[in-house]
Amino acid sequence: MNRILIIFLIIGFYSCGEKQKPEKKMETVVDKKTLSELKDFELLQDFEKNKAKFGTPNTFELNDHSADGGELSVFHDKDFDYIVFDFWLYGETGKLNYTYWTEKNGNLDFKFVKQLKYVYDKPYYIEDYKTDSIIRYFSYSDSKTKLFDINKTEITESEQIEKSKSELESFFRDVTKGIEIVK
């Protein structure tokens, strides 16, 4: 009698375990966007989330572009369809951090840009200087380029958009001129 009871218990446990396996498989199905579908602020979030997967960036010294130097870090990985260029320039009365997301093609077509400017009210080596910051975002994902403020609100003034676009594109060209970038 004990043997029959043990056999029924083993069969019961085995059959319950088999029913749970398909449910677990269904739980692991996740709907993910492909990287090529990422645009604008999604690129920023994706990079921040996956920055460690890019590994150690290629870093270049930028000594001839500002009073106190700077650096360029280039993040690229075969599993991502974009390259990130992170520029830092340092000066006596401020610093710049421009981050560009580009296509992973030979042309380095821009997808998105984050522009961060720190402005000091007096040189940083003078005590009690105050800092003001400006953050803007520039999108190249639609047929027309778009400019956004710190709150991710679109700026529609065409003169300001063109001025920012020109500044960001000439900055990238001027600073990367002469640098051999591995793609």
N, C-alpha and C positions, 0 to 999 in steps of 0.2 A: 504494500500500500504506500509506504514512504517513497519507493522508487517511482511509482506512477505520479505521485504528487510533485516530485522533483522534476520529472520529465515535462509535466504540464507547465511548471514554473519556467523552465529553460525555454520551452517553445513560446511562452507568453513574452518573455523578455526579448527573445530573438525577433519575434514579429513586431513588437513595438519599436525596436531599433531600426528595422527596415523601413517602417512608415515615416520615421523622422528624417531619414537621409534625403529624400527628394525635397522636403520643405527647406532644409538647410541650403541646398543648391539654389533654390529660387530666391533666397534672401540675399545671395551674393551677386545677383545680377544688378549692375549699376548702369544708369544711362549717363554716358560721358560725352561731352562735346569733343570733337577732334580739335587739335591745336590750330589747324587752318581756319576753323570757324571762330576762333577767339578774336575779339577786336576791342579796341579802346581800353576801358578800365578793366576788362576781363584779362587782358595781357598783363597789366600791372599786378593784379591779384594772382594770376598764374605764376608769374615770375617770383613774387614774394613767397608763395607757397612752395615752389620747387627750386629755390635758389641753391640749396645744398646739392641738388642733383647735377647742377652745372659744374660742380667742382671748383678748383682754383682757377680764377680768371687769368687771362693774359693781361699783364699790367705794363703800362708805358708811362714814363716820367714826362711831364709837360712843363719843362722849366722855362721855355721861351714865350709863354703866353700870359703870364701874370707876374706881379711883383714877388709873390712868395711861392711860386711854382704851382704844381698840381699833378694830377694823375688821371689816366684813362684806364678803366678796367673793362675788358671785353669778355662777356659771358656767352659761350656757345656750347652746344651739345647736340649730338646726332639725333637724339630723341625729340628735339624741339624744332619747330619750323621757323624760329625767329632767333635773332642775335640781339643781345643787349649791350649797348655802349654806355658806360657810366662815367661821366666826366666830372672832375672836381678841380676848380681853379680857386686859388687863395690869394687874397690881396689885403692891403692895410685897412681898407674900409668896407670889406665885405668878402663874400665867397659865393661861387656859383656851383650848382649841381644840376647838370642837364643829363637826363637819361633818355636814350633813344632805343626804341624797339624797331628792328628792321627785318625785312624779308631775308630769308637765307639764300639769296641768289647773288650773282656777281655784281648786281647794280646797287645792292644795299638800299632798296626802296624803303622809305620810312612807313611805319604802320602807326606809331604812337610816340609821343614825346612828353616827358614830365620836366617842367622847368621850375627850379627852386633857386631863388636868389635871397641871400642874406645881406642886408645893408646895415652897416654900423654908423652911428651918428658921429663917431670920431675914430681914429685909428685904434686897432685892437690892443696895442701896447700901452695906451693911455687908460688909466684906471677908470672904472665905472662907465665903460661905453655901453650903449644900449643897442639892441639888435631888432631890426624889423625884417620880416620875411614876406616874400611874394611867391605864391605857388600857382602855376598855370599848367594846363594840359592841352595838348594839340593832337587832334585825330586826323589821320589820313585814310580812314577806312571807307568812307563814302566817296561818292563822285566829287564832292567838294570838301575842302578841309574845314575843320571846326576847331574853335578855341573855347576852352572851359576855364572857369575860375576855380579857386580853392574849394568851393562848395559843389563843384562839378555842374555848375549852371552854365549853359552855353552863352558865350559872348557873341553878339551878332553884328557888332560894328565892323564893317568891312575894312576900314582903314587900319584898325587895331589888329585885325586878323592878318592882313597882308604884311604889316610891320613885324609882327611876331614870327610869321612864317619865314620871311626873309632873314631875320636875325638868327633863327634856329638853324636854317639850312646853311647860311654862310659860316656860322660858328662851326658846324660839323665839318664842312669842307676845309676851312682854314686850319683847324686843329688836327685833323687826321691827315692832312697833306704830308707826304713823306713817311708815313707810318705803314709798315707792312702788316696788314691785318689778316690773321688766319681765319678762314671761314669754315 
